[in-house]
Amino acid sequence: MIQKREAQDLPSALNQLHELKAQFQGKTPAVFLDYDGCLTPIVQRPEMAILSDEMRTALHELAAVTKVAVVSGRDRKNVEDLVKLDNLYFAGSHGFDITGPGGMASEPGGAKAALPALDKADGILQEKLQHVAGSLVERKRYAIAVHFRNVAEDQVQEVRKAVDEVLDAMPELKIGYGKKIYELKPNIDWHKGKAVMWLMQELGLNDDNYIPLYIGDDITDEDAFAELQGQGIGILVGEHDDQTAATYRLESVEEVRVFLQDLTDTIKQKSNG
Ligand SMILES: O=P(O)(O)OC[C@H]1O[C@H](O[C@H]2O[C@H](CO)[C@@H](O)[C@H](O)[C@H]2O)[C@H](O)[C@@H](O)[C@@H]1O
């Protein structure tokens, strides 16, 4: 059974570094990272979430010593363009669309059949919401995020109504939640947690040498935290509206960067004997 706790009750990954690393049991962590709210702070609009040079350097150095994947709700190509590193793996649209070094490319969740429904839903939502000031319909290959961060509070219900109307007419799609967004996703049992386990298998990491470690900040990251309970480490950044299946926490994007740098040093020391 999945154990859940309040975010505030989790120990800090930085304050409890020694205890956290003891859980590696001599294995190397394979590192899976969310993008928004984890590698970049949450900002008013998606295109404003720019990766800092310092975080890019931390990711590049970590990927030189272990496997690193960004597992995002964003469109895969979009998050690749934001990160701009070719030694990482990228899982976009919540894990439906995966690429990696050496031309690796796969769509393991089997979402292709949902593309016509996503195209249709995108068109309907663009039209229905064009008069709702501040709303934004963000199309990803295998998901649509309907943003209401910049919508007046008394109009958010209108956004939700439009989303529900589309979903009622399209059984191929289901709703997902995030920070000030409603998401329309393929109605398939696939999520970030399954994408992480798929990558572990595909990259040959399911052995005594590697342990999965996942860092994320949002509701969709809970699928990964739940999947890793008992077989890996989940770290929540900040908090969201619900309890969490993560076992440690970090307070901010800056703490994520410091933690990643420490991981790189730890892995380097281990390989130097
Ligand atoms: O899984 P992630 O990489 O964390 O992606 C989740 C969603 O992130 C983006 O939206 C969120 O970040 C925006 C920029 O900070 C913010 O304005 C928005 O309110 C947040 O929900 C992205 O735009 C979505 O497509 C992702 O699903």
PDBQT file of the ligand as one rigid body, heavy atoms in Angstrom, charges set to zero:
ROOT
HETATM    1  O1  LIG A 301       5.745  18.071 -15.465  1.00  0.00    +0.000 OA
HETATM    2  P1  LIG A 301       6.277  19.458 -15.554  1.00  0.00    +0.000 P 
HETATM    3  O2  LIG A 301       7.558  19.543 -16.303  1.00  0.00    +0.000 OA
HETATM    4  O3  LIG A 301       6.365  20.124 -14.227  1.00  0.00    +0.000 OA
HETATM    5  O4  LIG A 301       5.171  20.253 -16.381  1.00  0.00    +0.000 OA
HETATM    6  C1  LIG A 301       3.911  20.539 -15.762  1.00  0.00    +0.000 C 
HETATM    7  C2  LIG A 301       3.269  21.687 -16.512  1.00  0.00    +0.000 C 
HETATM    8  O5  LIG A 301       4.225  22.738 -16.489  1.00  0.00    +0.000 OA
HETATM    9  C3  LIG A 301       3.894  23.932 -17.170  1.00  0.00    +0.000 C 
HETATM   10  O6  LIG A 301       2.871  24.610 -16.472  1.00  0.00    +0.000 OA
HETATM   11  C4  LIG A 301       3.282  24.980 -15.158  1.00  0.00    +0.000 C 
HETATM   12  O7  LIG A 301       4.391  25.893 -15.256  1.00  0.00    +0.000 OA
HETATM   13  C5  LIG A 301       4.087  27.178 -15.873  1.00  0.00    +0.000 C 
HETATM   14  C6  LIG A 301       5.377  27.967 -15.942  1.00  0.00    +0.000 C 
HETATM   15  O8  LIG A 301       5.964  28.061 -14.669  1.00  0.00    +0.000 OA
HETATM   16  C7  LIG A 301       2.994  27.873 -15.060  1.00  0.00    +0.000 C 
HETATM   17  O9  LIG A 301       2.651  29.117 -15.657  1.00  0.00    +0.000 OA
HETATM   18  C8  LIG A 301       1.748  26.970 -14.978  1.00  0.00    +0.000 C 
HETATM   19  O10 LIG A 301       0.773  27.571 -14.134  1.00  0.00    +0.000 OA
HETATM   20  C9  LIG A 301       2.145  25.607 -14.384  1.00  0.00    +0.000 C 
HETATM   21  O11 LIG A 301       1.045  24.699 -14.373  1.00  0.00    +0.000 OA
HETATM   22  C10 LIG A 301       3.516  23.617 -18.616  1.00  0.00    +0.000 C 
HETATM   23  O12 LIG A 301       3.079  24.786 -19.236  1.00  0.00    +0.000 OA
HETATM   24  C11 LIG A 301       2.488  22.501 -18.716  1.00  0.00    +0.000 C 
HETATM   25  O13 LIG A 301       2.323  22.128 -20.081  1.00  0.00    +0.000 OA
HETATM   26  C12 LIG A 301       2.981  21.289 -17.966  1.00  0.00    +0.000 C 
HETATM   27  O14 LIG A 301       2.004  20.252 -17.997  1.00  0.00    +0.000 OA
ENDROOT
TORSDOF 0
